Amino acid sequence: EDMVLGFDSDIDRVEHIVNHVGQELAADAKFKNLILEAPEFASVKGYAVNGMIITILGKTEAGEQWTVRTELYRRLK
């Protein structure tokens, strides 16, 4: 999944937060059976007009990616 961050974002801090939230989500009783590999920061993919594009990767049970993505976004807010 790609996300756009402001140019002034601290990438090390973002990586830490994404990885921490991904681990918490994978350990959550409501989601742990849906997640095969916890979402984690993968890379800075490039740049957009409004910021840097980062990639977050993880694996879910088939068809559950949207449920997990929605909750990950909610927690990263």
All heavy atoms as an XYZ file, in Angstrom:
609
protein
N       0.848     -1.167      0.000
C       0.000      0.000      0.000
C       0.889      1.223      0.000
O       1.869      1.288      0.729
C      -0.885     -0.023      1.255
C      -1.931      1.040      1.284
C      -2.965      0.889      0.193
O      -3.314     -0.229     -0.191
O      -3.413      1.927     -0.302
N       0.572      2.201     -0.804
C       1.328      3.449     -0.856
C       0.603      4.545     -0.084
O      -0.628      4.601     -0.076
C       1.509      3.911     -2.304
C       2.420      3.003     -3.106
O       3.157      2.215     -2.490
O       2.401      3.095     -4.337
N       1.389      5.382      0.580
C       0.861      6.548      1.299
C       1.742      7.736      0.964
O       2.943      7.578      0.733
C       0.893      6.327      2.813
C      -0.039      5.256      3.307
S       0.046      5.068      5.102
C      -0.789      6.548      5.623
N       1.149      8.921      0.961
C       1.901     10.146      0.721
C       2.070     10.879      2.040
O       1.107     11.079      2.780
C       1.186     11.057     -0.309
C       1.957     12.348     -0.505
C       1.011     10.333     -1.633
N       3.310     11.253      2.340
C       3.636     12.003      3.551
C       4.178     13.363      3.159
O       4.774     13.503      2.088
C       4.718     11.277      4.355
C       4.442      9.849      4.758
C       5.683      9.255      5.400
C       3.279      9.796      5.727
N       4.040     14.313      4.035
C       4.597     15.638      3.784
C       6.114     15.568      3.645
O       6.771     14.710      4.232
N       6.678     16.485      2.877
C       8.123     16.511      2.660
C       8.905     16.692      3.961
O      10.058     16.300      4.054
C       8.502     17.616      1.670
C       8.163     17.274      0.249
C       7.230     18.027     -0.442
C       8.787     16.229     -0.405
C       6.923     17.723     -1.758
C       8.490     15.914     -1.721
C       7.548     16.671     -2.397
N       8.284     17.292      4.962
C       8.980     17.545      6.225
C       8.863     16.388      7.218
O       9.318     16.482      8.356
C       8.462     18.833      6.863
C       6.981     18.788      7.175
O       6.269     17.888      6.687
O       6.514     19.679      7.920
N       8.298     15.256      6.802
C       8.132     14.103      7.684
C       9.485     13.491      8.044
O      10.389     13.421      7.217
C       7.275     13.029      7.011
O       5.989     13.521      6.753
N       9.607     13.043      9.274
C      10.794     12.346      9.759
C      10.631     10.858      9.394
O       9.869     10.143     10.039
C      10.907     12.542     11.273
C      12.096     11.835     11.889
O      12.657     10.898     11.281
O      12.453     12.220     13.021
N      11.336     10.416      8.370
C      11.157      9.056      7.844
C      11.484      7.999      8.901
O      10.792      6.982      8.996
C      12.010      8.832      6.573
C      11.482      9.710      5.441
C      11.988      7.370      6.137
C      10.048      9.424      5.041
N      12.509      8.215      9.702
C      12.834      7.239     10.747
C      11.686      7.099     11.735
O      11.345      5.996     12.161
C      14.116      7.630     11.477
C      15.345      7.510     10.593
O      15.352      6.635      9.696
O      16.296      8.291     10.791
N      11.088      8.207     12.105
C       9.951      8.185     13.034
C       8.744      7.508     12.378
O       8.064      6.700     13.003
C       9.605      9.614     13.462
C       8.475      9.714     14.444
C       8.449     11.093     15.094
N       7.162     11.506     15.580
C       6.519     10.974     16.607
N       7.040      9.967     17.248
N       5.349     11.434     16.985
N       8.483      7.833     11.123
C       7.377      7.210     10.389
C       7.579      5.698     10.324
O       6.650      4.926     10.580
C       7.242      7.808      8.971
C       6.289      6.986      8.118
C       6.795      9.256      9.048
N       8.790      5.260     10.008
C       9.079      3.829      9.942
C       8.796      3.162     11.288
O       8.160      2.101     11.342
C      10.530      3.593      9.535
C      10.883      2.131      9.429
C      12.297      1.894      8.918
O      13.067      2.858      8.746
O      12.635      0.714      8.701
N       9.257      3.770     12.367
C       9.029      3.226     13.705
C       7.533      3.120     14.006
O       7.054      2.090     14.482
C       9.725      4.086     14.759
C       9.402      3.675     16.148
N       9.958      2.565     16.746
C       8.549      4.213     17.050
C       9.461      2.437     17.964
N       8.611      3.425     18.180
N       6.789      4.181     13.720
C       5.348      4.209     14.010
C       4.609      3.160     13.181
O       3.786      2.403     13.701
C       4.772      5.612     13.775
C       5.308      6.573     14.838
C       3.245      5.590     13.779
C       5.038      8.037     14.560
N       4.874      3.105     11.888
C       4.200      2.138     11.008
C       4.475      0.715     11.486
O       3.554     -0.106     11.600
C       4.633      2.323      9.540
C       4.175      1.149      8.681
C       4.098      3.633      8.984
N       5.730      0.409     11.791
C       6.078     -0.943     12.234
C       5.430     -1.272     13.579
O       4.930     -2.387     13.776
C       7.589     -1.121     12.301
C       8.226     -1.104     10.929
O       7.562     -1.274      9.908
N       9.525     -0.884     10.898
N       5.417     -0.319     14.494
C       4.805     -0.526     15.806
C       3.296     -0.757     15.672
O       2.751     -1.709     16.245
C       5.084      0.682     16.707
C       4.487      0.567     18.058
N       5.022     -0.236     19.035
C       3.390      1.147     18.606
C       4.274     -0.155     20.123
N       3.282      0.680     19.889
N       2.631      0.081     14.913
C       1.191     -0.058     14.711
C       0.878     -1.367     13.979
O      -0.087     -2.062     14.320
C       0.610      1.167     13.962
C      -0.830      0.935     13.542
C       0.709      2.408     14.836
N       1.700     -1.738     13.008
C       1.500     -3.003     12.296
C       1.594     -4.194     13.232
O       0.781     -5.127     13.153
N       2.562     -4.179     14.148
C       2.711     -5.267     15.119
C       1.533     -5.308     16.094
O       1.023     -6.383     16.421
C       4.026     -5.118     15.898
C       5.260     -5.424     15.071
C       5.291     -6.867     14.590
O       4.934     -7.788     15.312
N       5.733     -7.061     13.363
N       1.094     -4.138     16.551
C      -0.066     -4.083     17.444
C      -1.314     -4.631     16.763
O      -2.090     -5.367     17.368
C      -0.339     -2.644     17.888
C       0.579     -2.145     18.957
C       0.184     -0.756     19.437
O      -0.544     -0.026     18.710
O       0.608     -0.393     20.542
N      -1.497     -4.254     15.501
C      -2.654     -4.722     14.746
C      -2.619     -6.245     14.586
O      -3.634     -6.918     14.771
C      -2.691     -4.034     13.374
C      -3.867     -4.328     12.469
C      -5.186     -3.937     13.126
C      -3.707     -3.593     11.142
N      -1.441     -6.787     14.274
C      -1.303     -8.234     14.081
C      -1.526     -8.998     15.382
O      -1.899    -10.171     15.353
C       0.072     -8.552     13.505
N      -1.322     -8.346     16.526
C      -1.510     -8.994     17.820
C      -2.931     -8.825     18.361
O      -3.326     -9.524     19.295
C      -0.511     -8.432     18.829
N      -3.697     -7.926     17.764
C      -5.058     -7.652     18.216
C      -5.948     -8.879     17.967
O      -5.970     -9.427     16.866
C      -5.602     -6.442     17.454
C      -6.947     -5.959     17.945
O      -7.893     -6.777     18.033
O      -7.067     -4.753     18.229
N      -6.686     -9.284     18.989
C      -7.535    -10.486     18.899
C      -8.516    -10.414     17.732
O      -8.824    -11.435     17.113
C      -8.287    -10.690     20.211
N      -8.984     -9.219     17.408
C      -9.964     -9.063     16.328
C      -9.343     -9.251     14.935
O     -10.038     -9.624     13.989
C     -10.602     -7.676     16.435
C     -11.697     -7.413     15.439
C     -12.341     -6.065     15.672
C     -13.384     -5.767     14.611
N     -13.984     -4.448     14.772
N      -8.039     -9.020     14.820
C      -7.390     -9.035     13.505
C      -6.326    -10.107     13.329
O      -5.919    -10.390     12.207
C      -6.772     -7.661     13.217
C      -7.790     -6.574     13.110
C      -8.103     -5.791     14.209
C      -8.474     -6.357     11.933
C      -9.069     -4.804     14.129
C      -9.441     -5.372     11.839
C      -9.740     -4.596     12.937
N      -5.845    -10.716     14.426
C      -4.689    -11.616     14.314
C      -4.933    -12.819     13.409
O      -3.997    -13.304     12.783
C      -4.201    -12.047     15.690
C      -5.118    -12.960     16.442
C      -4.499    -13.298     17.789
C      -5.407    -14.201     18.589
N      -4.816    -14.494     19.892
N      -6.168    -13.271     13.293
C      -6.453    -14.404     12.411
C      -6.586    -13.992     10.945
O      -6.649    -14.848     10.066
C      -7.707    -15.142     12.865
C      -7.501    -15.823     14.201
O      -6.405    -16.275     14.510
N      -8.541    -15.879     15.007
N      -6.635    -12.698     10.687
C      -6.732    -12.185      9.324
C      -5.369    -11.860      8.734
O      -5.215    -11.757      7.524
C      -7.593    -10.912      9.288
C      -8.989    -10.981      9.907
C      -9.667     -9.629      9.789
C      -9.810    -12.070      9.270
N      -4.368    -11.663      9.620
C      -3.048    -11.180      9.194
C      -2.039    -12.319      9.199
O      -1.826    -12.969     10.218
C      -2.584    -10.037     10.121
C      -3.558     -8.852     10.007
C      -1.157     -9.614      9.775
C      -3.304     -7.749     10.994
N      -1.411    -12.551      8.048
C      -0.368    -13.568      7.919
C       1.012    -12.980      8.202
O       1.866    -13.645      8.782
C      -0.395    -14.189      6.519
C      -1.723    -14.817      6.097
C      -1.653    -15.275      4.650
C      -2.084    -15.964      7.019
N       1.250    -11.747      7.761
C       2.490    -11.005      8.028
C       2.095     -9.583      8.370
O       1.385     -8.925      7.606
C       3.422    -11.014      6.820
C       4.003    -12.362      6.497
C       4.925    -12.340      5.293
O       5.375    -11.243      4.882
O       5.188    -13.427      4.752
N       2.559     -9.096      9.514
C       2.194     -7.761      9.984
C       2.580     -6.687      8.974
O       3.647     -6.773      8.349
C       2.878     -7.472     11.318
N       1.739     -5.676      8.807
C       2.094     -4.551      7.945
C       3.368     -3.883      8.465
O       3.545     -3.726      9.673
C       0.901     -3.599      8.079
C      -0.221     -4.457      8.563
C       0.409     -5.519      9.399
N       4.262     -3.519      7.550
C       5.497     -2.851      7.950
C       5.948     -1.875      6.873
O       5.608     -2.009      5.697
C       6.597     -3.860      8.248
C       7.027     -4.674      7.061
C       8.124     -5.680      7.390
O       8.369     -5.963      8.576
O       8.735     -6.181      6.439
N       6.733     -0.904      7.301
C       7.328      0.069      6.394
C       8.263     -0.676      5.449
O       9.113     -1.436      5.887
C       8.112      1.101      7.214
C       8.784      2.155      6.387
C       8.141      3.352      6.144
C      10.040      1.955      5.873
C       8.760      4.348      5.399
C      10.668      2.929      5.122
C      10.029      4.135      4.884
N       8.106     -0.459      4.150
C       8.953     -1.145      3.176
C       9.997     -0.208      2.566
O      11.164     -0.565      2.478
C       8.109     -1.769      2.072
N       9.569      0.993      2.139
C      10.517      1.888      1.473
C       9.905      3.253      1.210
O       8.699      3.436      1.316
C      10.946      1.292      0.128
O       9.846      1.278     -0.769
N      10.793      4.176      0.850
C      10.353      5.436      0.248
C      10.340      5.146     -1.243
O      11.370      4.866     -1.844
C      11.303      6.603      0.568
C      10.875      7.858     -0.179
C      11.355      6.863      2.066
N       9.160      5.171     -1.818
C       8.992      4.780     -3.217
C       9.379      5.899     -4.175
O       9.872      5.655     -5.275
C       7.540      4.376     -3.446
C       7.237      3.873     -4.822
C       5.810      3.405     -4.898
C       5.477      2.833     -6.258
N       4.093      2.341     -6.286
N       9.123      7.131     -3.754
C       9.413      8.251     -4.640
C       8.778      9.520     -4.104
O       8.471      9.631     -2.919
N       8.566     10.457     -5.001
C       8.020     11.753     -4.629
C       6.801     12.085     -5.467
O       6.722     11.725     -6.631
C       9.077     12.847     -4.819
C      10.272     12.639     -3.932
C      11.413     12.012     -4.414
C      10.254     13.038     -2.602
C      12.509     11.799     -3.596
C      11.347     12.825     -1.774
C      12.465     12.214     -2.279
O      13.536     11.997     -1.469
N       5.876     12.783     -4.832
C       4.692     13.298     -5.514
C       4.728     14.814     -5.383
O       5.586     15.366     -4.686
C       3.425     12.733     -4.868
N       3.809     15.486     -6.006
C       3.745     16.937     -5.927
C       3.591     17.402     -4.479
O       4.187     18.384     -4.064
C       2.576     17.470     -6.790
C       2.372     18.951     -6.585
C       2.811     17.153     -8.255
N       2.825     16.643     -3.694
C       2.508     17.069     -2.334
C       3.282     16.333     -1.247
O       3.006     16.489     -0.072
C       1.007     16.931     -2.082
C       0.500     15.534     -2.350
O       1.138     14.757     -3.045
N      -0.650     15.218     -1.809
N       4.283     15.489     -1.600
C       5.063     14.834     -0.568
C       5.773     13.581     -1.053
O       5.831     13.295     -2.247
N       6.309     12.838     -0.077
C       7.014     11.590     -0.357
C       6.021     10.428     -0.356
O       5.099     10.402      0.450
C       8.056     11.315      0.728
C       9.164     12.316      0.782
S      10.315     11.936      2.129
C       9.338     12.474      3.534
N       6.261      9.462     -1.219
C       5.417      8.273     -1.278
C       6.156      7.151     -0.567
O       7.297      6.829     -0.918
C       5.131      7.860     -2.732
C       4.495      9.019     -3.503
C       4.263      6.607     -2.774
C       4.475      8.823     -5.004
N       5.502      6.569      0.451
C       6.090      5.418      1.125
C       5.255      4.182      0.816
O       4.077      4.281      0.473
C       6.199      5.606      2.652
C       4.818      5.674      3.315
C       7.056      6.811      2.982
C       4.844      5.461      4.813
N       5.888      3.025      0.944
C       5.200      1.760      0.719
C       5.143      0.991      2.029
O       6.148      0.877      2.736
C       5.931      0.925     -0.347
O       5.976      1.676     -1.563
C       5.219     -0.391     -0.609
N       3.949      0.469      2.341
C       3.724     -0.379      3.502
C       3.276     -1.736      2.971
O       2.364     -1.809      2.148
C       2.636      0.209      4.425
C       3.057      1.583      4.920
C       2.340     -0.736      5.588
C       1.957      2.329      5.655
N       3.944     -2.803      3.431
C       3.608     -4.146      2.961
C       3.249     -5.059      4.126
O       3.758     -4.902      5.228
C       4.791     -4.754      2.205
C       5.220     -4.038      0.935
C       6.454     -4.717      0.354
C       4.104     -4.016     -0.086
N       2.392     -6.011      3.841
C       1.996     -7.041      4.783
C       1.197     -8.080      4.021
O       0.912     -7.898      2.830
N       0.836     -9.164      4.693
C       0.032    -10.202      4.044
C      -1.167    -10.528      4.914
O      -1.057    -10.595      6.134
C       0.858    -11.471      3.818
C       1.915    -11.302      2.765
C       2.587    -12.607      2.447
C       3.646    -12.387      1.375
N       4.330    -13.628      1.029
N      -2.305    -10.746      4.230
C      -3.544    -11.083      4.924
C      -4.141    -12.350      4.321
O      -3.729    -12.793      3.244
C      -4.596     -9.959      4.787
O      -5.017     -9.879      3.418
C      -4.065     -8.624      5.258
N      -5.125    -12.878      5.009
C      -5.919    -13.951      4.427
C      -6.603    -13.389      3.176
O      -6.860    -12.182      3.089
C      -6.974    -14.448      5.420
C      -6.415    -15.186      6.607
C      -5.871    -16.565      6.264
O      -6.139    -17.087      5.161
O      -5.157    -17.129      7.107
N      -6.884    -14.246      2.230
C      -7.511    -13.811      0.976
C      -8.794    -13.035      1.249
O      -9.632    -13.460      2.045
C      -7.816    -15.025      0.104
N      -8.905    -11.881      0.604
C     -10.107    -11.064      0.706
C     -10.180    -10.193      1.946
O     -11.116     -9.408      2.085
N      -9.221    -10.287      2.844
C      -9.257     -9.517      4.087
C      -8.381     -8.273      4.052
O      -8.316     -7.525      5.014
C      -8.847    -10.396      5.274
C      -9.770    -11.554      5.513
C     -11.185    -11.143      5.898
O     -11.397     -9.992      6.320
O     -12.093    -11.983      5.768
N      -7.717     -8.027      2.936
C      -6.802     -6.891      2.855
C      -7.502     -5.554      3.094
O      -6.936     -4.651      3.688
C      -6.032     -6.882      1.530
C      -6.858     -6.620      0.292
C      -7.425     -7.879     -0.338
O      -7.609     -8.899      0.320
N      -7.711     -7.817     -1.626
N      -8.752     -5.431      2.654
C      -9.457     -4.154      2.798
C      -9.824     -3.904      4.259
O      -9.724     -2.781      4.745
C     -10.695     -4.120      1.906
C     -10.368     -4.516      0.499
C     -10.883     -5.571     -0.195
C      -9.426     -3.898     -0.381
N     -10.314     -5.645     -1.443
C      -9.411     -4.622     -1.585
C      -8.573     -2.803     -0.267
C      -8.596     -4.289     -2.658
C      -7.760     -2.480     -1.349
C      -7.783     -3.215     -2.522
N     -10.216     -4.938      4.964
C     -10.538     -4.818      6.383
C      -9.294     -4.416      7.175
O      -9.333     -3.508      8.002
C     -11.088     -6.161      6.926
O     -12.249     -6.508      6.171
C     -11.424     -6.081      8.396
N      -8.201     -5.086      6.887
C      -6.952     -4.799      7.594
C      -6.436     -3.415      7.217
O      -6.001     -2.643      8.082
C      -5.904     -5.896      7.309
C      -4.545     -5.516      7.875
C      -6.374     -7.226      7.869
N      -6.481     -3.068      5.954
C      -6.008     -1.746      5.516
C      -6.801     -0.639      6.180
O      -6.227      0.348      6.651
C      -6.111     -1.610      3.999
C      -5.592     -0.257      3.514
C      -5.725     -0.109      2.038
N      -7.104      0.250      1.720
C      -7.492      0.737      0.565
N      -6.627      0.898     -0.415
N      -8.735      1.040      0.359
N      -8.118     -0.789      6.231
C      -8.966      0.230      6.851
C      -8.587      0.445      8.315
O      -8.457      1.578      8.774
C     -10.449     -0.173      6.739
O     -10.786     -0.265      5.354
C     -11.352      0.826      7.424
N      -8.378     -0.640      9.042
C      -8.004     -0.526     10.450
C      -6.600      0.036     10.605
O      -6.335      0.847     11.504
C      -8.124     -1.881     11.155
C      -7.813     -1.829     12.616
C      -8.744     -0.966     13.452
O      -9.845     -0.597     12.959
O      -8.383     -0.649     14.605
N      -5.678     -0.350      9.745
C      -4.322      0.210      9.803
C      -4.364      1.708      9.592
O      -3.754      2.468     10.352
C      -3.428     -0.452      8.743
C      -1.990      0.068      8.675
C      -1.226     -0.280      9.940
C      -1.278     -0.476      7.447
N      -5.087      2.171      8.582
C      -5.218      3.605      8.339
C      -5.836      4.318      9.527
O      -5.408      5.406      9.912
C      -6.067      3.861      7.099
C      -5.374      3.680      5.778
C      -4.063      3.237      5.684
C      -6.041      3.931      4.601
C      -3.435      3.064      4.468
C      -5.425      3.772      3.368
C      -4.123      3.344      3.311
O      -3.524      3.184      2.098
N      -6.853      3.707     10.125
C      -7.510      4.315     11.282
C      -6.516      4.494     12.432
O      -6.461      5.542     13.060
C      -8.682      3.457     11.746
C      -9.570      4.113     12.797
C     -10.638      3.171     13.305
N     -10.112      2.161     14.191
C      -9.717      2.393     15.455
N      -9.765      3.591     15.957
N      -9.232      1.412     16.198
N      -5.686      3.498     12.648
C      -4.717      3.553     13.743
C      -3.544      4.469     13.441
O      -2.937      5.024     14.353
C      -4.216      2.151     14.072
C      -5.296      1.273     14.660
C      -4.763     -0.081     15.032
N      -5.838     -0.961     15.480
C      -5.645     -1.987     16.290
N      -4.437     -2.281     16.748
N      -6.665     -2.731     16.642
N      -3.203      4.623     12.180
C      -2.089      5.512     11.808
C      -2.483      6.982     11.797
O      -1.614      7.835     11.785
C      -1.525      5.121     10.436
C      -0.696      3.848     10.387
C      -0.352      3.505      8.940
C       0.552      3.987     11.223
N      -3.745      7.252     11.784
C      -4.241      8.631     11.723
C      -3.558      9.530     12.656
O      -2.916      9.915     13.300
C      -5.722      8.652     11.993
C      -6.307     10.023     12.014
C      -7.734      9.934     12.459
C      -8.120     11.280     12.983
N      -8.727     11.357     14.227
